[in-house]
Amino acid sequence: MQSIRKKLIQAFSESNGEFLSGQALAEIAGCSRTAIWKHIEELRKEGFKLEAVRKKGYRIIDTPDSVTENKIRLGLNTKTLGQVIHYEESVPSTQKIAHDLAGSGAVEGTLVIADEQTAGRGRLMREWHSSSGNGIWMSLIMKPHLPPQKAPQFTLITAVAVVQAIEDVTGLQPQIKWPNDILIDGKKVTGILTELQAESDKINSIIIGIGMNVNHSIDHFPDEIRQIATSLSIEKGTRISRSKLVQTVLEKMESLYSLYMKEGFIPIKLLWESYAVSIGKRIRARTINGTIEGTALGITEEGVLKIEDGEGTIHRIYSADIEV
Ligand code: BT5
C-alpha cells in the first residue's frame, strides 16, 4: 500500500502540475486503476485538492498546510534524507521515537515528524515548547561511518542547513549562537539537539532533533519564553509553509553532509563562522565546571568553541550555554 502511495506522490511531484491519466498512474505505481482511485480518495481526505478531468486524468491543484508524510514527499528533492518518513499528529517527543527506530535498524535519513509534542525536550532534559500545528518538530536519523568524537560537528552542520533553509524560504537572515541556537534579532527561532547511539570507536546513529517556531504568534509561547523566543512568521509578517521548510532543511542538510563526508569539517566551519553571532564578541560561557568570560575567537577544526579570557588564556569549550 505504502509503496503505491510513494510512487503516486513521486509521479505528481515530477508532473509539474500537468494532468496524469489514471492509466499512466496505474502503470507507474504497478497497480489497478481502482487502487489508484482509492489512493486519490485518501489524499483528498488528507486535504489535498485533486482536479479530475475526463480523458485527461488527475492533477493536484492545492495541498493542505500540514507536515504529513505525503505533503513532505510531494516535491522533496533528496536522495536519502527523508526518503522514509514517520509522521504523527501528537507524540511525547520525536526524539524518543527516532531513538527507538534507530536502535531497530532504521535506514539513514529516516525522518520522524509530528504536529505536536507533549514532552518535547532540549539539552539537559530542559523543556522544549512544541505547540500544535505551528512548528516543525522533527528528528533525523544519520548513520555516518565516523568515531563518536565527531558527533558534535553534526550540530554545527545542522545549524548551517537550518540557516540556509530559512534564508531560502523566507528571505530572513538568521544567526547561529554556538552551539545549537538559531536566532533572529537575538531571539531563538530554532533549537537543535544532537544525540548519539555509539560504541567506543564508532557511531551507530546520530539522532538530530530540530525544533523550529514557524507560524506562532507571540500568544502561542508560554510566559517564561515570551521574551527570548520568536517565530519565522512573527519576524516575516506572513505565514510560512512548514513542509517547504522541512524539504529545504533536508535538501541543504543532504548537500552539506555530502560535502562534509568528502572534504571534512573545514568547509562547514567556514560557512558556520559566516553565520555566527558571537565570534569576535565578548561572551560568557556557563559550563558545568563554572563560568568563563572572554572574547569568542571562533571554532576549532573539531567544532569546539575557543574563548580568550582577560589574562590571554585560551579556553576550549565543549558544551555550554552562551550569553552574548
Ligand atoms: C534546544 O535545547 O534548543 C534543543 C531543542 C530541540 C527540540 C527538538 S524538537 C524535535 C526533537 N524532539 C524533542 O523532544 N526535542 C527535539 P536547549 O539549548 O537546552 O534550549 C532549551 C531552552 O530553550 C529552554 O530551557 C527554554 O528556555 C527555551 N525554549 C523552550 N522552548 C522553546 C521554543 N519553542 N522556542 C524558543 N525557545 C524555547
Residues whose N, C-alpha, C, O or C-beta is under 5 A from the ligand:
A	BS01	BT5	S93 T94 Q95 A119 G120 R121 G122 R123 R126 E127 W128 H129 W137 M138 S139 N180 K188 G191 I192 L193 G209 I210 G211 I225 A229
